[in-house]
Amino acid sequence: MNRVDIARFEFDFDTTWAAFTTDSKLRIYSRYGGRDEHEPDARLSKASLLQTLRESLAAHKLAAERAAAGPSTNSKMDDVLWHPEPKTSQTPLDIPLLRKGHQGCVHCHQVREYSLLQAYHDGRFTREMLFSYPLPESLGIEIDRAHGHRVARVQDGSPAAGHLKPGDVVTRCDDVPIRSELDLRWALQRLPATRDRVKLVIGGAGGRDVELSLPANWRQTELSWRKSARSIPADWGFRGAALAKFERREAGLPESGLAILILSVKPRGLTQTLGLQKGDVITALSGDSRERSLDRLRSDMLRRFAPGDEIQLTVRRGAETLELKGKFPAWSTEETSVP
């Protein structure tokens, strides 16, 4: 990734695999790839990749036909062939902390990690930066994995309910032509934080326009699978690990449910806020005792709480069960580089 123009070739840097279809001028017809917290290739398929390639080739052919026909009087139609062009260019080496602290090959997730650290040290980090490339499911749209941007199911009570139906093909999202699921996610990623609605076009030429509301927290997704999550500027102040079943039995805890043993603590961050101690076992987050790994527990905290919000952990300390309450700490990290 060292010299890649990440302003032009923008994608989810935590993803497993990504591809772009472009013309000779590097104008992008489509992005393909992406993942979520499930299996790394769960959102990918040979069939959907072929569908994206076919549609990109069709767009390329249409672009050639329009070029041969001369200047178009319909600039709106011309705009839907390619993804919007970036106004500037940038490589990972333009990120000051990366340029200073990294040697050798730059991996995708490291671009994301250094971007987060740079934003924090520049004083511009916000909670919204945690949640990138929103899923179509956040709007109630489940995509047909064999196609890539055809609706398979619409969730009841969601923003899409009553507007979309199975079999609908999303062909545009705001100013982005859609030829894959990642195209749709990239279009959603680009929406300004102030937007409360999004416009979709369903079907090809002469398709219908749909406007969906954007509910609160619609961008939020599970963070625990993301390698870049290790560089989020959240100061936990403790290390921990989920207890195995035999350890739960020895501690007199149920064999299922949340059980995170605090292995070590430092007098800062969430540890200081709540008064956590080494040997404590976290058994619930604000009353939620579902079984989770430490990474997933931290992801849930980041999704539910912002600095200054009151957070409550239930812990087992020896024979006692305690309710520890305090304010979620401010963003903080001493890190300036990543592995």
Backbone torsions as a table, in degrees:
resi	resn	phi	psi	omega
1	MET	NA	-3.1	-169.0
2	ASN	-50.4	-47.1	-173.9
3	ARG	-111.5	10.7	179.9
4	VAL	-71.1	137.7	176.3
5	ASP	-77.2	96.8	-175.7
6	ILE	-78.2	-8.7	172.0
7	ALA	-76.3	-36.8	177.6
8	ARG	-83.9	-53.2	-178.0
9	PHE	-91.3	68.9	-177.4
10	GLU	-91.7	131.1	177.8
11	PHE	-156.6	179.1	179.1
12	ASP	-74.6	108.1	-172.2
13	PHE	-71.6	-7.1	173.6
14	ASP	-92.5	0.6	-171.1
15	THR	-73.1	164.7	179.2
16	THR	-76.4	-42.2	-173.6
17	TRP	-158.6	142.5	178.2
18	ALA	-146.7	150.5	178.3
19	ALA	-141.7	154.8	178.1
20	PHE	-125.6	142.9	168.3
21	THR	-108.1	128.9	-176.2
22	THR	-137.5	168.9	168.2
23	ASP	-96.7	-173.4	-176.0
24	SER	-67.7	-17.2	177.6
25	LYS	-94.2	8.6	-179.6
26	LEU	64.6	25.2	169.8
27	ARG	-77.6	133.1	-169.4
28	ILE	-91.9	125.6	173.5
29	TYR	-86.2	-37.6	-177.2
30	SER	-161.1	155.1	169.2
31	ARG	-112.3	142.2	178.5
32	TYR	-135.3	139.2	178.1
33	GLY	137.9	-152.1	178.4
34	GLY	99.2	156.8	178.2
35	ARG	-154.0	-178.2	175.6
36	ASP	-142.0	-159.2	-174.5
37	GLU	-76.0	-6.9	-179.0
38	HIS	-87.1	-156.2	-177.9
39	GLU	-56.3	142.9	-174.3
40	PRO	-54.7	-30.8	-178.0
41	ASP	-107.4	17.9	-173.8
42	ALA	-63.8	-27.0	-178.0
43	ARG	-100.6	10.7	-179.0
44	LEU	-117.0	153.1	173.0
45	SER	-159.6	153.2	176.7
46	LYS	-60.5	-40.3	-177.8
47	ALA	-62.9	-43.8	-178.4
48	SER	-70.8	-33.7	176.1
49	LEU	-63.9	-44.2	178.1
50	LEU	-62.8	-37.9	178.1
51	GLN	-61.9	-44.6	178.6
52	THR	-63.1	-41.5	179.3
53	LEU	-65.0	-41.3	178.7
54	ARG	-62.3	-44.6	-178.9
55	GLU	-67.8	-35.8	178.0
56	SER	-66.8	-41.1	177.7
57	LEU	-64.4	-38.0	177.8
58	ALA	-64.8	-40.7	177.8
59	ALA	-65.9	-38.2	178.9
60	HIS	-64.8	-40.5	177.4
61	LYS	-63.8	-43.1	178.9
62	LEU	-63.5	-38.4	178.1
63	ALA	-62.0	-41.0	178.6
64	ALA	-64.9	-40.4	179.4
65	GLU	-64.8	-40.5	179.1
66	ARG	-67.5	-38.7	179.2
67	ALA	-64.2	-39.3	179.7
68	ALA	-68.7	-29.6	-178.4
69	ALA	-80.3	-10.8	179.7
70	GLY	97.0	179.4	-177.2
71	PRO	-54.9	136.7	179.7
72	SER	-90.7	147.6	174.9
73	THR	-91.5	-3.6	-178.6
74	ASN	-115.4	81.8	-176.7
75	SER	-64.9	-27.6	179.6
76	LYS	-62.4	-40.9	178.6
77	MET	-67.6	-38.0	179.6
78	ASP	-63.1	-36.2	-175.2
79	ASP	-63.8	-27.1	-173.1
80	VAL	-79.2	-4.1	-179.3
81	LEU	-74.4	-40.3	-174.5
82	TRP	-119.8	158.9	171.8
83	HIS	-69.6	151.7	178.8
84	PRO	-54.4	140.9	-178.1
85	GLU	-82.8	141.6	175.0
86	PRO	-70.4	151.5	179.9
87	LYS	-83.9	-20.2	-179.7
88	THR	-136.4	173.8	173.2
89	SER	-118.0	154.9	179.7
90	GLN	-156.2	140.4	171.4
91	THR	-114.0	164.2	176.6
92	PRO	-55.3	-32.3	-178.8
93	LEU	-69.2	-8.9	174.8
94	ASP	-82.9	-6.6	174.9
95	ILE	-84.0	112.9	-171.2
96	PRO	-53.3	-45.4	-178.1
97	LEU	-65.0	-36.8	178.5
98	LEU	-67.3	-45.6	-179.4
99	ARG	-60.5	-35.6	-177.4
100	LYS	-80.7	-38.0	-167.7
101	GLY	-108.6	-1.4	-173.9
102	HIS	-119.9	137.3	176.5
103	GLN	-120.6	146.2	175.4
104	GLY	84.2	-156.7	-176.3
105	CYS	-67.3	139.5	175.5
106	VAL	-100.0	121.8	178.0
107	HIS	-89.3	159.5	-175.4
108	CYS	-54.4	-50.6	-175.8
109	HIS	-63.0	-27.3	179.3
110	GLN	-70.0	-30.8	174.4
111	VAL	-60.0	-47.0	179.3
112	ARG	-64.3	-43.4	-177.9
113	GLU	-63.4	-47.1	179.5
114	TYR	-66.0	-32.0	177.0
115	SER	-64.0	-41.1	178.4
116	LEU	-65.8	-46.6	179.8
117	LEU	-63.3	-40.9	-180.0
118	GLN	-63.9	-42.0	178.7
119	ALA	-61.4	-40.6	179.0
120	TYR	-64.4	-49.7	-176.2
121	HIS	-70.6	-20.2	174.5
122	ASP	-85.3	-6.2	179.8
123	GLY	78.6	21.9	-178.7
124	ARG	-121.1	13.6	179.3
125	PHE	-71.7	136.7	175.4
126	THR	-131.8	158.9	179.8
127	ARG	-60.6	-32.4	-178.8
128	GLU	-60.6	-25.5	-179.9
129	MET	-66.7	-19.0	-179.0
130	LEU	-66.4	-32.9	-167.9
131	PHE	-108.6	102.4	-176.4
132	SER	-115.3	154.0	178.1
133	TYR	51.8	68.7	-178.9
134	PRO	-55.4	147.9	179.3
135	LEU	-83.3	147.1	174.1
136	PRO	-56.4	-28.7	178.8
137	GLU	-61.0	-22.9	178.4
138	SER	-64.8	-19.7	176.0
139	LEU	-105.1	4.1	179.7
140	GLY	89.0	15.6	-176.7
141	ILE	-107.7	118.7	173.0
142	GLU	-102.8	126.3	-172.7
143	ILE	-91.6	141.3	173.8
144	ASP	-69.9	111.5	-174.5
145	ARG	-67.3	-19.7	178.5
146	ALA	-82.5	-8.9	-179.9
147	HIS	-115.4	-53.5	176.6
148	GLY	114.8	-32.2	175.6
149	HIS	-146.5	25.4	172.0
150	ARG	-100.3	138.3	-177.4
151	VAL	-73.2	125.5	175.6
152	ALA	-93.6	-38.7	-178.5
153	ARG	-156.0	149.0	175.9
154	VAL	-115.9	126.4	-177.0
155	GLN	-74.2	134.0	178.7
156	ASP	-60.3	139.6	176.7
157	GLY	74.2	7.1	-178.5
158	SER	-91.5	169.0	176.3
159	PRO	-56.5	-30.5	-177.7
160	ALA	-80.8	-18.0	-177.7
161	ALA	-61.2	131.2	-179.6
162	GLY	86.8	-11.0	179.9
163	HIS	-111.9	-35.7	-179.3
164	LEU	-120.0	161.1	177.3
165	LYS	-144.6	158.4	177.7
166	PRO	-54.3	137.5	-177.8
167	GLY	98.7	-19.8	175.6
168	ASP	-63.3	141.6	177.8
169	VAL	-112.9	119.2	178.6
170	VAL	-79.6	118.1	-176.7
171	THR	-111.1	-10.8	177.7
172	ARG	-156.9	142.9	174.4
173	CYS	-131.2	111.2	-171.2
174	ASP	54.0	-117.4	-176.8
175	ASP	-103.0	18.7	-176.6
176	VAL	-111.6	121.6	172.3
177	PRO	-69.0	137.8	-174.2
178	ILE	-108.7	119.4	176.9
179	ARG	-129.7	8.8	178.2
180	SER	-163.9	168.8	175.9
181	GLU	-67.0	-37.7	179.8
182	LEU	-65.4	-32.1	173.1
183	ASP	-57.4	-45.4	-179.2
184	LEU	-64.7	-43.3	-179.9
185	ARG	-66.2	-37.7	177.5
186	TRP	-65.5	-39.7	178.0
187	ALA	-63.2	-41.0	177.5
188	LEU	-67.5	-38.1	178.2
189	GLN	-59.2	-35.3	-174.6
190	ARG	-78.4	-12.5	-176.1
191	LEU	-64.2	134.6	177.5
192	PRO	-60.4	150.4	-178.6
193	ALA	-61.7	-22.1	-177.3
194	THR	-82.2	-11.1	-176.6
195	ARG	-73.0	138.6	176.0
196	ASP	-119.1	4.2	177.7
197	ARG	-144.7	155.6	177.7
198	VAL	-135.2	143.3	-178.9
199	LYS	-102.9	131.5	176.0
200	LEU	-119.7	151.1	169.0
201	VAL	-113.4	130.9	-179.0
202	ILE	-108.8	125.1	179.5
203	GLY	89.9	176.6	-177.5
204	GLY	-83.0	-142.4	-180.0
205	ALA	-56.3	131.7	-178.0
206	GLY	79.3	11.2	179.2
207	GLY	-66.5	171.2	-176.8
208	ARG	-96.3	149.8	178.0
209	ASP	-92.2	140.3	179.0
210	VAL	-132.1	138.0	176.2
211	GLU	-120.3	123.9	-178.2
212	LEU	-112.7	144.2	174.7
213	SER	-78.1	152.5	178.8
214	LEU	-108.9	106.9	-176.5
215	PRO	-71.2	167.8	177.6
216	ALA	-59.3	141.1	176.8
217	ASN	61.5	23.9	-175.8
218	TRP	-66.7	-21.8	-179.5
219	ARG	-78.4	-17.4	-169.6
220	GLN	-70.1	134.6	175.7
221	THR	-138.3	167.3	178.2
222	GLU	-62.4	134.9	-176.0
223	LEU	-106.0	-14.7	-168.3
224	SER	-64.0	-27.1	-179.4
225	TRP	-77.8	-17.6	-174.5
226	ARG	-76.8	124.1	178.0
227	LYS	-62.8	-31.9	-179.2
228	SER	-67.7	-12.7	-178.9
229	ALA	-60.9	-23.5	-180.0
230	ARG	-68.2	-16.2	-179.2
231	SER	-105.8	11.0	173.8
232	ILE	-66.8	132.8	-176.6
233	PRO	-77.5	58.4	176.0
234	ALA	-109.8	124.2	-177.1
235	ASP	-95.6	98.8	-177.4
236	TRP	-79.2	-37.0	179.4
237	GLY	77.1	8.9	177.7
238	PHE	-151.5	156.3	168.7
239	ARG	-111.6	148.6	-178.4
240	GLY	-159.8	174.6	179.3
241	ALA	-156.8	149.3	177.9
242	ALA	-69.4	140.2	178.6
243	LEU	-77.4	140.4	172.8
244	ALA	-75.2	167.7	-176.7
245	LYS	-60.0	-42.4	-178.5
246	PHE	-67.0	-32.2	177.0
247	GLU	-69.8	-35.1	176.1
248	ARG	-63.5	-43.8	-179.9
249	ARG	-61.9	-43.7	-180.0
250	GLU	-63.1	-30.4	-179.6
251	ALA	-89.7	-1.8	-179.3
252	GLY	73.7	29.3	-179.6
253	LEU	-106.2	155.1	175.8
254	PRO	-58.7	152.1	-178.9
255	GLU	-74.9	-12.4	175.9
256	SER	-128.1	162.9	-177.8
257	GLY	105.9	173.9	-176.9
258	LEU	-70.1	131.6	177.1
259	ALA	-156.6	89.3	-179.4
260	ILE	-109.0	115.0	179.2
261	LEU	-82.3	130.1	176.3
262	ILE	-80.8	114.1	-175.6
263	LEU	-87.8	-35.2	178.4
264	SER	-157.4	156.0	-178.2
265	VAL	-136.1	156.3	170.4
266	LYS	-129.5	145.4	-174.8
267	PRO	-75.2	67.3	-179.2
268	ARG	-160.8	173.6	173.1
269	GLY	56.3	-142.8	-177.0
270	LEU	-64.5	-33.7	177.2
271	THR	-58.2	-46.4	-179.0
272	GLN	-69.3	-40.6	-178.9
273	THR	-59.7	-42.9	-173.4
274	LEU	-99.2	-16.1	-176.6
275	GLY	78.3	34.2	177.1
276	LEU	-65.6	149.4	178.8
277	GLN	-129.4	153.6	175.0
278	LYS	-59.1	133.9	-178.8
279	GLY	96.7	-15.4	173.9
280	ASP	-62.0	149.6	174.2
281	VAL	-120.1	116.5	178.5
282	ILE	-75.4	124.6	-176.9
283	THR	-118.7	-7.7	176.7
284	ALA	-163.5	147.2	173.3
285	LEU	-112.6	109.3	-178.7
286	SER	47.7	45.9	176.6
287	GLY	86.5	-7.3	-178.6
288	ASP	-92.7	111.4	-175.1
289	SER	-107.0	17.9	178.6
290	ARG	-58.5	143.5	-179.9
291	GLU	-69.3	131.9	-179.2
292	ARG	-151.7	157.6	170.1
293	SER	-75.9	168.9	177.0
294	LEU	-61.8	-42.1	-180.0
295	ASP	-61.6	-40.9	179.8
296	ARG	-70.8	-35.6	176.0
297	LEU	-61.9	-44.3	178.9
298	ARG	-64.6	-39.1	176.6
299	SER	-60.1	-43.1	179.2
300	ASP	-63.1	-38.7	177.4
301	MET	-62.0	-45.1	-178.5
302	LEU	-66.5	-31.2	178.9
303	ARG	-76.1	-30.5	-173.1
304	ARG	-97.8	-23.4	-171.0
305	PHE	-130.8	142.6	172.5
306	ALA	-112.9	160.0	177.5
307	PRO	-51.2	130.9	-178.8
308	GLY	98.2	-19.2	177.0
309	ASP	-71.6	148.5	176.9
310	GLU	-79.2	132.2	179.4
311	ILE	-123.7	146.8	-178.7
312	GLN	-131.6	128.1	173.6
313	LEU	-117.2	134.9	171.0
314	THR	-92.8	126.2	-179.3
315	VAL	-128.6	150.8	171.7
316	ARG	-100.6	119.0	180.0
317	ARG	-122.8	101.2	-173.5
318	GLY	64.9	-124.4	179.4
319	ALA	-92.6	-3.6	-176.6
320	GLU	-96.0	149.4	169.0
321	THR	-111.1	122.3	-174.9
322	LEU	-118.1	148.0	172.8
323	GLU	-107.4	109.2	-177.9
324	LEU	-100.3	124.5	-177.7
325	LYS	-123.6	147.8	177.2
326	GLY	-178.6	-175.3	-179.6
327	LYS	-91.5	137.2	174.3
328	PHE	-62.8	128.9	-171.4
329	PRO	-70.9	161.8	177.3
330	ALA	-67.2	156.4	176.8
331	TRP	-59.5	137.7	-178.3
332	SER	-163.0	138.8	171.7
333	THR	-160.5	145.8	174.3
334	GLU	-97.0	-6.9	-175.3
335	GLU	-71.5	141.0	173.4
336	THR	-127.8	-0.2	178.2
337	SER	-145.2	166.1	179.9
338	VAL	-129.9	157.6	-179.5
339	PRO	-61.7	NA	NA
